[in-house]
Amino acid sequence: MATKKSRLNVTLNDLEREKLEKLAEESGLSLSRTIAQLIRKAKVKPNDKES
């Protein structure tokens, strides 16, 4: 049985898209992989405001 993959639809303005495309190009990853990586890092990063 195939596993179901999570999907996230994102709408970006032109400036956000340009920044993410530049980041993706520098890292050698696709745009979707770059966004996924940023989301993972944001989940792991501790929130200083809670302390």
N, CA, C, O and CB atoms as a CASP TS submission, in Angstrom:
PFRMAT TS
TARGET T0000
AUTHOR 0000-0000-0000
METHOD Language model
MODEL 1
PARENT N/A
ATOM      1  N   MET     1       0.839  -1.179   0.000  1.00  0.00           N
ATOM      2  CA  MET     1       0.000   0.000   0.000  1.00  0.00           C
ATOM      3  C   MET     1       0.888   1.249   0.000  1.00  0.00           C
ATOM      4  O   MET     1       1.858   1.315   0.755  1.00  0.00           O
ATOM      5  CB  MET     1      -0.956  -0.005   1.220  1.00  0.00           C
ATOM      6  N   ALA     2       0.575   2.203  -0.811  1.00  0.00           N
ATOM      7  CA  ALA     2       1.367   3.430  -0.912  1.00  0.00           C
ATOM      8  C   ALA     2       1.072   4.346   0.269  1.00  0.00           C
ATOM      9  O   ALA     2      -0.059   4.428   0.749  1.00  0.00           O
ATOM     10  CB  ALA     2       1.078   4.160  -2.241  1.00  0.00           C
ATOM     11  N   THR     3       2.111   5.027   0.721  1.00  0.00           N
ATOM     12  CA  THR     3       1.912   5.978   1.813  1.00  0.00           C
ATOM     13  C   THR     3       1.476   7.321   1.244  1.00  0.00           C
ATOM     14  O   THR     3       1.882   7.710   0.149  1.00  0.00           O
ATOM     15  CB  THR     3       3.205   6.135   2.655  1.00  0.00           C
ATOM     16  N   LYS     4       0.656   8.010   1.995  1.00  0.00           N
ATOM     17  CA  LYS     4       0.143   9.302   1.552  1.00  0.00           C
ATOM     18  C   LYS     4       1.136  10.398   1.940  1.00  0.00           C
ATOM     19  O   LYS     4       1.584  10.460   3.085  1.00  0.00           O
ATOM     20  CB  LYS     4      -1.260   9.585   2.165  1.00  0.00           C
ATOM     21  N   LYS     5       1.472  11.252   0.991  1.00  0.00           N
ATOM     22  CA  LYS     5       2.398  12.341   1.262  1.00  0.00           C
ATOM     23  C   LYS     5       1.622  13.599   1.623  1.00  0.00           C
ATOM     24  O   LYS     5       0.545  13.855   1.084  1.00  0.00           O
ATOM     25  CB  LYS     5       3.313  12.596   0.050  1.00  0.00           C
ATOM     26  N   SER     6       2.176  14.373   2.530  1.00  0.00           N
ATOM     27  CA  SER     6       1.554  15.638   2.914  1.00  0.00           C
ATOM     28  C   SER     6       1.763  16.665   1.813  1.00  0.00           C
ATOM     29  O   SER     6       2.802  16.681   1.153  1.00  0.00           O
ATOM     30  CB  SER     6       2.130  16.155   4.253  1.00  0.00           C
ATOM     31  N   ARG     7       0.773  17.514   1.622  1.00  0.00           N
ATOM     32  CA  ARG     7       0.874  18.581   0.628  1.00  0.00           C
ATOM     33  C   ARG     7       0.537  19.904   1.278  1.00  0.00           C
ATOM     34  O   ARG     7      -0.281  19.982   2.195  1.00  0.00           O
ATOM     35  CB  ARG     7      -0.057  18.315  -0.576  1.00  0.00           C
ATOM     36  N   LEU     8       1.185  20.935   0.783  1.00  0.00           N
ATOM     37  CA  LEU     8       0.928  22.281   1.266  1.00  0.00           C
ATOM     38  C   LEU     8       0.906  23.208   0.068  1.00  0.00           C
ATOM     39  O   LEU     8       1.887  23.301  -0.669  1.00  0.00           O
ATOM     40  CB  LEU     8       1.994  22.730   2.308  1.00  0.00           C
ATOM     41  N   ASN     9      -0.198  23.888  -0.128  1.00  0.00           N
ATOM     42  CA  ASN     9      -0.296  24.863  -1.212  1.00  0.00           C
ATOM     43  C   ASN     9       0.059  26.232  -0.657  1.00  0.00           C
ATOM     44  O   ASN     9      -0.476  26.657   0.367  1.00  0.00           O
ATOM     45  CB  ASN     9      -1.724  24.870  -1.847  1.00  0.00           C
ATOM     46  N   VAL    10       0.964  26.916  -1.340  1.00  0.00           N
ATOM     47  CA  VAL    10       1.457  28.204  -0.871  1.00  0.00           C
ATOM     48  C   VAL    10       1.306  29.236  -1.971  1.00  0.00           C
ATOM     49  O   VAL    10       1.601  28.965  -3.135  1.00  0.00           O
ATOM     50  CB  VAL    10       2.926  28.103  -0.419  1.00  0.00           C
ATOM     51  N   THR    11       0.840  30.428  -1.595  1.00  0.00           N
ATOM     52  CA  THR    11       0.770  31.546  -2.528  1.00  0.00           C
ATOM     53  C   THR    11       1.816  32.566  -2.101  1.00  0.00           C
ATOM     54  O   THR    11       1.817  33.023  -0.958  1.00  0.00           O
ATOM     55  CB  THR    11      -0.668  32.181  -2.566  1.00  0.00           C
ATOM     56  N   LEU    12       2.700  32.919  -3.019  1.00  0.00           N
ATOM     57  CA  LEU    12       3.783  33.852  -2.721  1.00  0.00           C
ATOM     58  C   LEU    12       3.655  35.101  -3.575  1.00  0.00           C
ATOM     59  O   LEU    12       3.221  35.044  -4.726  1.00  0.00           O
ATOM     60  CB  LEU    12       5.149  33.190  -2.948  1.00  0.00           C
ATOM     61  N   ASN    13       4.042  36.238  -2.989  1.00  0.00           N
ATOM     62  CA  ASN    13       4.117  37.424  -3.830  1.00  0.00           C
ATOM     63  C   ASN    13       5.447  37.381  -4.578  1.00  0.00           C
ATOM     64  O   ASN    13       6.297  36.541  -4.282  1.00  0.00           O
ATOM     65  CB  ASN    13       3.979  38.741  -2.981  1.00  0.00           C
ATOM     66  N   ASP    14       5.630  38.268  -5.533  1.00  0.00           N
ATOM     67  CA  ASP    14       6.819  38.220  -6.393  1.00  0.00           C
ATOM     68  C   ASP    14       8.121  38.335  -5.607  1.00  0.00           C
ATOM     69  O   ASP    14       9.085  37.631  -5.907  1.00  0.00           O
ATOM     70  CB  ASP    14       6.755  39.326  -7.423  1.00  0.00           C
ATOM     71  N   LEU    15       8.162  39.210  -4.611  1.00  0.00           N
ATOM     72  CA  LEU    15       9.383  39.406  -3.826  1.00  0.00           C
ATOM     73  C   LEU    15       9.730  38.147  -3.027  1.00  0.00           C
ATOM     74  O   LEU    15      10.886  37.727  -2.993  1.00  0.00           O
ATOM     75  CB  LEU    15       9.221  40.607  -2.879  1.00  0.00           C
ATOM     76  N   GLU    16       8.723  37.551  -2.385  1.00  0.00           N
ATOM     77  CA  GLU    16       8.960  36.314  -1.634  1.00  0.00           C
ATOM     78  C   GLU    16       9.453  35.205  -2.548  1.00  0.00           C
ATOM     79  O   GLU    16      10.384  34.475  -2.207  1.00  0.00           O
ATOM     80  CB  GLU    16       7.684  35.869  -0.915  1.00  0.00           C
ATOM     81  N   ARG    17       8.822  35.082  -3.717  1.00  0.00           N
ATOM     82  CA  ARG    17       9.205  34.042  -4.676  1.00  0.00           C
ATOM     83  C   ARG    17      10.650  34.238  -5.129  1.00  0.00           C
ATOM     84  O   ARG    17      11.408  33.272  -5.205  1.00  0.00           O
ATOM     85  CB  ARG    17       8.258  34.052  -5.896  1.00  0.00           C
ATOM     86  N   GLU    18      11.039  35.479  -5.431  1.00  0.00           N
ATOM     87  CA  GLU    18      12.415  35.755  -5.861  1.00  0.00           C
ATOM     88  C   GLU    18      13.414  35.363  -4.785  1.00  0.00           C
ATOM     89  O   GLU    18      14.441  34.753  -5.080  1.00  0.00           O
ATOM     90  CB  GLU    18      12.581  37.237  -6.213  1.00  0.00           C
ATOM     91  N   LYS    19      13.117  35.712  -3.538  1.00  0.00           N
ATOM     92  CA  LYS    19      14.020  35.379  -2.434  1.00  0.00           C
ATOM     93  C   LYS    19      14.164  33.864  -2.283  1.00  0.00           C
ATOM     94  O   LYS    19      15.270  33.351  -2.105  1.00  0.00           O
ATOM     95  CB  LYS    19      13.509  35.996  -1.118  1.00  0.00           C
ATOM     96  N   LEU    20      13.036  33.154  -2.356  1.00  0.00           N
ATOM     97  CA  LEU    20      13.084  31.698  -2.216  1.00  0.00           C
ATOM     98  C   LEU    20      13.778  31.035  -3.401  1.00  0.00           C
ATOM     99  O   LEU    20      14.511  30.062  -3.220  1.00  0.00           O
ATOM    100  CB  LEU    20      11.677  31.140  -2.068  1.00  0.00           C
ATOM    101  N   GLU    21      13.559  31.544  -4.602  1.00  0.00           N
ATOM    102  CA  GLU    21      14.228  30.989  -5.781  1.00  0.00           C
ATOM    103  C   GLU    21      15.736  31.197  -5.690  1.00  0.00           C
ATOM    104  O   GLU    21      16.508  30.313  -6.062  1.00  0.00           O
ATOM    105  CB  GLU    21      13.680  31.634  -7.068  1.00  0.00           C
ATOM    106  N   LYS    22      16.158  32.360  -5.195  1.00  0.00           N
ATOM    107  CA  LYS    22      17.591  32.633  -5.030  1.00  0.00           C
ATOM    108  C   LYS    22      18.187  31.684  -3.989  1.00  0.00           C
ATOM    109  O   LYS    22      19.271  31.137  -4.188  1.00  0.00           O
ATOM    110  CB  LYS    22      17.825  34.113  -4.611  1.00  0.00           C
ATOM    111  N   LEU    23      17.479  31.497  -2.893  1.00  0.00           N
ATOM    112  CA  LEU    23      17.930  30.585  -1.843  1.00  0.00           C
ATOM    113  C   LEU    23      18.030  29.159  -2.372  1.00  0.00           C
ATOM    114  O   LEU    23      18.987  28.446  -2.072  1.00  0.00           O
ATOM    115  CB  LEU    23      16.978  30.637  -0.640  1.00  0.00           C
ATOM    116  N   ALA    24      17.040  28.746  -3.160  1.00  0.00           N
ATOM    117  CA  ALA    24      17.038  27.403  -3.740  1.00  0.00           C
ATOM    118  C   ALA    24      18.216  27.220  -4.691  1.00  0.00           C
ATOM    119  O   ALA    24      18.877  26.181  -4.680  1.00  0.00           O
ATOM    120  CB  ALA    24      15.718  27.140  -4.478  1.00  0.00           C
ATOM    121  N   GLU    25      18.471  28.229  -5.506  1.00  0.00           N
ATOM    122  CA  GLU    25      19.578  28.150  -6.462  1.00  0.00           C
ATOM    123  C   GLU    25      20.913  28.043  -5.733  1.00  0.00           C
ATOM    124  O   GLU    25      21.778  27.258  -6.122  1.00  0.00           O
ATOM    125  CB  GLU    25      19.578  29.376  -7.391  1.00  0.00           C
ATOM    126  N   GLU    26      21.079  28.840  -4.668  1.00  0.00           N
ATOM    127  CA  GLU    26      22.327  28.812  -3.898  1.00  0.00           C
ATOM    128  C   GLU    26      22.539  27.472  -3.202  1.00  0.00           C
ATOM    129  O   GLU    26      23.671  27.005  -3.076  1.00  0.00           O
ATOM    130  CB  GLU    26      22.331  29.932  -2.866  1.00  0.00           C
ATOM    131  N   SER    27      21.451  26.857  -2.752  1.00  0.00           N
ATOM    132  CA  SER    27      21.574  25.592  -2.028  1.00  0.00           C
ATOM    133  C   SER    27      21.600  24.383  -2.958  1.00  0.00           C
ATOM    134  O   SER    27      21.939  23.277  -2.537  1.00  0.00           O
ATOM    135  CB  SER    27      20.433  25.450  -1.047  1.00  0.00           C
ATOM    136  N   GLY    28      21.240  24.595  -4.223  1.00  0.00           N
ATOM    137  CA  GLY    28      21.227  23.492  -5.175  1.00  0.00           C
ATOM    138  C   GLY    28      20.000  22.598  -5.050  1.00  0.00           C
ATOM    139  O   GLY    28      19.986  21.481  -5.565  1.00  0.00           O
ATOM    140  N   LEU    29      18.976  23.089  -4.367  1.00  0.00           N
ATOM    141  CA  LEU    29      17.748  22.322  -4.183  1.00  0.00           C
ATOM    142  C   LEU    29      16.628  22.921  -5.022  1.00  0.00           C
ATOM    143  O   LEU    29      16.735  24.040  -5.522  1.00  0.00           O
ATOM    144  CB  LEU    29      17.344  22.284  -2.696  1.00  0.00           C
ATOM    145  N   SER    30      15.557  22.158  -5.164  1.00  0.00           N
ATOM    146  CA  SER    30      14.381  22.688  -5.859  1.00  0.00           C
ATOM    147  C   SER    30      13.666  23.666  -4.929  1.00  0.00           C
ATOM    148  O   SER    30      13.927  23.706  -3.726  1.00  0.00           O
ATOM    149  CB  SER    30      13.416  21.532  -6.308  1.00  0.00           C
ATOM    150  N   LEU    31      12.775  24.440  -5.499  1.00  0.00           N
ATOM    151  CA  LEU    31      12.021  25.413  -4.708  1.00  0.00           C
ATOM    152  C   LEU    31      11.191  24.710  -3.630  1.00  0.00           C
ATOM    153  O   LEU    31      11.149  25.164  -2.487  1.00  0.00           O
ATOM    154  CB  LEU    31      11.106  26.254  -5.622  1.00  0.00           C
ATOM    155  N   SER    32      10.542  23.623  -3.986  1.00  0.00           N
ATOM    156  CA  SER    32       9.711  22.908  -3.007  1.00  0.00           C
ATOM    157  C   SER    32      10.554  22.291  -1.889  1.00  0.00           C
ATOM    158  O   SER    32      10.140  22.300  -0.730  1.00  0.00           O
ATOM    159  CB  SER    32       8.897  21.813  -3.705  1.00  0.00           C
ATOM    160  N   ARG    33      11.717  21.763  -2.221  1.00  0.00           N
ATOM    161  CA  ARG    33      12.601  21.191  -1.193  1.00  0.00           C
ATOM    162  C   ARG    33      13.135  22.281  -0.270  1.00  0.00           C
ATOM    163  O   ARG    33      13.284  22.064   0.933  1.00  0.00           O
ATOM    164  CB  ARG    33      13.777  20.432  -1.847  1.00  0.00           C
ATOM    165  N   THR    34      13.421  23.454  -0.834  1.00  0.00           N
ATOM    166  CA  THR    34      13.905  24.572  -0.026  1.00  0.00           C
ATOM    167  C   THR    34      12.834  25.009   0.965  1.00  0.00           C
ATOM    168  O   THR    34      13.133  25.247   2.136  1.00  0.00           O
ATOM    169  CB  THR    34      14.319  25.754  -0.923  1.00  0.00           C
ATOM    170  N   ILE    35      11.590  25.118   0.508  1.00  0.00           N
ATOM    171  CA  ILE    35      10.489  25.502   1.391  1.00  0.00           C
ATOM    172  C   ILE    35      10.307  24.452   2.486  1.00  0.00           C
ATOM    173  O   ILE    35      10.121  24.802   3.651  1.00  0.00           O
ATOM    174  CB  ILE    35       9.177  25.678   0.586  1.00  0.00           C
ATOM    175  N   ALA    36      10.359  23.177   2.126  1.00  0.00           N
ATOM    176  CA  ALA    36      10.216  22.096   3.107  1.00  0.00           C
ATOM    177  C   ALA    36      11.322  22.163   4.154  1.00  0.00           C
ATOM    178  O   ALA    36      11.072  21.959   5.342  1.00  0.00           O
ATOM    179  CB  ALA    36      10.235  20.727   2.407  1.00  0.00           C
ATOM    180  N   GLN    37      12.538  22.448   3.713  1.00  0.00           N
ATOM    181  CA  GLN    37      13.672  22.548   4.626  1.00  0.00           C
ATOM    182  C   GLN    37      13.482  23.718   5.596  1.00  0.00           C
ATOM    183  O   GLN    37      13.762  23.585   6.787  1.00  0.00           O
ATOM    184  CB  GLN    37      14.984  22.714   3.836  1.00  0.00           C
ATOM    185  N   LEU    38      13.010  24.855   5.095  1.00  0.00           N
ATOM    186  CA  LEU    38      12.765  26.013   5.954  1.00  0.00           C
ATOM    187  C   LEU    38      11.676  25.722   6.984  1.00  0.00           C
ATOM    188  O   LEU    38      11.773  26.153   8.133  1.00  0.00           O
ATOM    189  CB  LEU    38      12.374  27.227   5.108  1.00  0.00           C
ATOM    190  N   ILE    39      10.648  24.995   6.576  1.00  0.00           N
ATOM    191  CA  ILE    39       9.571  24.633   7.503  1.00  0.00           C
ATOM    192  C   ILE    39      10.104  23.716   8.596  1.00  0.00           C
ATOM    193  O   ILE    39       9.790  23.904   9.771  1.00  0.00           O
ATOM    194  CB  ILE    39       8.407  23.949   6.751  1.00  0.00           C
ATOM    195  N   ARG    40      10.910  22.724   8.218  1.00  0.00           N
ATOM    196  CA  ARG    40      11.495  21.817   9.216  1.00  0.00           C
ATOM    197  C   ARG    40      12.367  22.578  10.202  1.00  0.00           C
ATOM    198  O   ARG    40      12.294  22.338  11.407  1.00  0.00           O
ATOM    199  CB  ARG    40      12.321  20.720   8.529  1.00  0.00           C
ATOM    200  N   LYS    41      13.190  23.491   9.703  1.00  0.00           N
ATOM    201  CA  LYS    41      14.059  24.276  10.589  1.00  0.00           C
ATOM    202  C   LYS    41      13.235  25.147  11.528  1.00  0.00           C
ATOM    203  O   LYS    41      13.596  25.306  12.694  1.00  0.00           O
ATOM    204  CB  LYS    41      15.018  25.152   9.767  1.00  0.00           C
ATOM    205  N   ALA    42      12.137  25.712  11.041  1.00  0.00           N
ATOM    206  CA  ALA    42      11.281  26.561  11.871  1.00  0.00           C
ATOM    207  C   ALA    42      10.621  25.749  12.980  1.00  0.00           C
ATOM    208  O   ALA    42      10.413  26.266  14.077  1.00  0.00           O
ATOM    209  CB  ALA    42      10.211  27.249  11.011  1.00  0.00           C
ATOM    210  N   LYS    43      10.286  24.481  12.713  1.00  0.00           N
ATOM    211  CA  LYS    43       9.668  23.622  13.722  1.00  0.00           C
ATOM    212  C   LYS    43      10.655  23.289  14.834  1.00  0.00           C
ATOM    213  O   LYS    43      10.260  23.184  15.995  1.00  0.00           O
ATOM    214  CB  LYS    43       9.143  22.333  13.081  1.00  0.00           C
ATOM    215  N   VAL    44      11.921  23.123  14.500  1.00  0.00           N
ATOM    216  CA  VAL    44      12.938  22.713  15.459  1.00  0.00           C
ATOM    217  C   VAL    44      13.450  23.896  16.268  1.00  0.00           C
ATOM    218  O   VAL    44      13.857  23.729  17.418  1.00  0.00           O
ATOM    219  CB  VAL    44      14.094  22.035  14.742  1.00  0.00           C
ATOM    220  N   LYS    45      13.435  25.078  15.686  1.00  0.00           N
ATOM    221  CA  LYS    45      13.978  26.276  16.315  1.00  0.00           C
ATOM    222  C   LYS    45      13.172  26.639  17.565  1.00  0.00           C
ATOM    223  O   LYS    45      11.950  26.763  17.490  1.00  0.00           O
ATOM    224  CB  LYS    45      13.984  27.451  15.319  1.00  0.00           C
ATOM    225  N   PRO    46      13.841  26.811  18.717  1.00  0.00           N
ATOM    226  CA  PRO    46      13.112  27.172  19.938  1.00  0.00           C
ATOM    227  C   PRO    46      12.577  28.601  19.839  1.00  0.00           C
ATOM    228  O   PRO    46      13.203  29.473  19.236  1.00  0.00           O
ATOM    229  CB  PRO    46      14.023  27.026  21.179  1.00  0.00           C
ATOM    230  N   ASN    47      11.424  28.821  20.435  1.00  0.00           N
ATOM    231  CA  ASN    47      10.799  30.136  20.413  1.00  0.00           C
ATOM    232  C   ASN    47      11.195  30.878  21.687  1.00  0.00           C
ATOM    233  O   ASN    47      10.789  30.488  22.781  1.00  0.00           O
ATOM    234  CB  ASN    47       9.244  30.023  20.286  1.00  0.00           C
ATOM    235  N   ASP    48      11.985  31.944  21.553  1.00  0.00           N
ATOM    236  CA  ASP    48      12.488  32.692  22.707  1.00  0.00           C
ATOM    237  C   ASP    48      11.395  33.493  23.408  1.00  0.00           C
ATOM    238  O   ASP    48      11.556  33.848  24.575  1.00  0.00           O
ATOM    239  CB  ASP    48      13.598  33.623  22.273  1.00  0.00           C
ATOM    240  N   LYS    49      10.304  33.783  22.737  1.00  0.00           N
ATOM    241  CA  LYS    49       9.241  34.603  23.316  1.00  0.00           C
ATOM    242  C   LYS    49       8.474  33.862  24.409  1.00  0.00           C
ATOM    243  O   LYS    49       7.845  34.498  25.254  1.00  0.00           O
ATOM    244  CB  LYS    49       8.279  35.051  22.228  1.00  0.00           C
ATOM    245  N   GLU    50       8.517  32.534  24.406  1.00  0.00           N
ATOM    246  CA  GLU    50       7.780  31.745  25.389  1.00  0.00           C
ATOM    247  C   GLU    50       8.424  31.798  26.769  1.00  0.00           C
ATOM    248  O   GLU    50       7.734  31.571  27.762  1.00  0.00           O
ATOM    249  CB  GLU    50       7.678  30.307  24.929  1.00  0.00           C
ATOM    250  N   SER    51       9.700  32.086  26.869  1.00  0.00           N
ATOM    251  CA  SER    51      10.413  32.086  28.153  1.00  0.00           C
ATOM    252  C   SER    51      10.086  33.303  28.986  1.00  0.00           C
ATOM    253  O   SER    51      10.605  33.450  30.093  1.00  0.00           O
ATOM    254  CB  SER    51      11.905  32.019  27.926  1.00  0.00           C
TER
END
